Amino acid sequence: MTVEEVFTKMASHMLDGVMIHEQLVHYHNFLHLPGYARFHMERCLEESVSYMRLYNYYLSHYGKLIPNVKVAPTNVIPKTWYSHTKKDVDSSTLRSSVKAGLEMWIDWEKDTQKLYQELYMALMEIGEIASANYVSECISDVTEELKEAECYYLNKKIRDYDITDIMDEQTKFSKEKCKEICKVIKDSFSV
């Protein structure tokens, strides 16, 4: 695998991640879970920043644009939801959807971790140590997010996806965090 192929795969995957978190925002808003929606909005913004940093890294180190970055179609929201309204969401739907949303998030992070590890190894094999170290930092970030997702999942599971617990948590995710991330985005790049 070439350096260009590695960065193209990674950039495409990161954009897929942006789209998945963007869909999870709407998924949770539909379920009347504004806190979880805000949480995934934060993730979406963080993924966008990660994508921009990756792109800037490649451009700075290799002097080239990343070619053929493609976004895969994202279908996080169940098709059946499109024929319903928010008023149709009952406690059973809420409980099972929170579980399914967490499982989607965990599966995504596991796939991301595996891909980044493969790309790290590919860079090491062709002697691109500095770029491999950059990817290694991305692996560390994903590993932390996966740990957070799994911990959160277990927390919900042991409480049997208690509706009161889920609703009480919605205030945990503040609008201030989104503002902080927007500031980070502004401060991250100098042109």
N, C-alpha and C positions, 0 to 999 in steps of 0.2 A: 504494500500500500504506500502511496506517495504522501508527502506532507499535504499537498493540495487535497487529496482524497480524504485524509484524516480530518482536516479542517472543514471540508464541505459536509462530511457526515455529521460532525459535531454541531456545526452551525444549523443544519437542517433540523437536527434533533432538538436543539435549543428553541428554535422557532415553533416546533411542534409543542414543546413544553409551555411556551407562551400561550398558544391556542388552547391547550388543555386547561390551564388555570383560568383562562378567560371564560371557557365554557362552564367551569365549576363555579364561577361567580354567578352566572345565570341559573345554574342548577340549584344553588343554595338560595338565591333570591326567590325562585319559584316555590321553594319549600318554606318560605317565611323565616329564613335563617340569615338575617342581615350580617350578623357577626362572622359567620362562616364565609359569607360572600366577601366581606371585607378582607378576611384572612387570605382568601384566594386572589383577591385583587392585589394584595401585597406581594404574593408569590408571583403573580403575573408581571408586576413591575420589576421585581428582583430578577426574574428570568430574562426580561427585556434588557436590563442592565448587563447581565451576564453575556447575553448574545452580543451586545455592542462592544463589550470588553474583548470578547473572543475575536470579533471582526477586526477591531483596532489592533489587537496583538498581531494577528496575521498580516495585516497591512503594514504595520510598523516593522515587523521582523523579516517579512518576505517581499515587501514592496508591491504586493499584488492584491487585487480584489478576490474574494472567495467566489468561485464560479458555481453555477448550477445549484444554488441553495433552493431547496423545495420544501414546501409545507404539505404534510400528509393531511387528508381530510380528517377532521376530528368530530367524533360522534359520542360525546359524553352524555348528553341529554337523551333519555329514552324516547323513542319515536312516539310512544303512546301518550306522552305528556303534551304533545302539540294539540291534542284534541280535548284538553282539559284546561281549567283555570286554576289559579291559586286556591280558590274556594273549595276545590275538590280534594285538596290534600288533607288526609286524616292522619291520626296518630300511627296507624300501621304503616302507611306509606312513608311517613316521616321517619319512623324508626328504621325501616328497611333501606330507605334512600340514604340516610346518614351512613349506615354501614357500607352500602355499595359505593358511596362517594369516597369514603376512607380507603376502601379496598382498591379503588381505581388509582388514588393518589399513591398508595404504597406500591402497587404494581408498576406504575410509571417510574417511581424513584428507583426501584430495583432494576428495571430495564435500563435506566439512565446510568446507574452505577456500573452495570455489566458492560455497556457500550463504551463508556469512558475508560474502563480498565483495558478493554481490547484496543482502543485507540492509543492509550498510553504505551502498551506493549509494542504496537506497530511503530510508534515513533522511536522507542528504544532500539528496536531491531534495525532501524535505518540510521541510527546514530544522532538523532535529533534530540539531544538531552535537554536543552533549554525548553523546547516546546513540550517535551514529555513532562518536565517539571511543572509547566503551566497547567497541563491536563491533570497532573497529580493534585494540584490545588483544587481543581474543579471536582475531582473525585472526593476530596475531603469535604467540600461543601455539600455534595450530594449525600454522602454518608451521614452527615449531621442531620440533613433534612429527612432522610430515611429513618434515622433513629427517632426523631421527633414524631414523624407520622406513625411509626409502629407503637410508640409509647402512648400517643393519643388514641390510637385504635384500641389498644389493650384497656385503657382507662374507660372508654365507652363500652367495651365488651363486658368487662366485669360489672358494670352498672346496668347491663342488659339494655343499653340504649335508652335509658330513662328519659322520658320526654321533659320532665321538670328540670333535670340536670342539663339537658341540651338547650332548653330555652333560657335558663339562667346564664349559660355561658355566652349568650349573644352579646352581652355588654362587655365581655372580656376583650373583645377585639375592637380597639378604639380607632376613631377617625384620625387621631393624632399620629398613629403609626404610619398611615398612608401619607400624611404630610411629611413625615420624616423621610420616607422612601423617595418621595418626589424631590426633596432637597438633596438627597444622596445622588439621584440621577443628575440633577443640575450640576452638582459639584464633581461628578465623576469624570467629566470629559472637558478637556480644553482643546479648542480647535486651533 
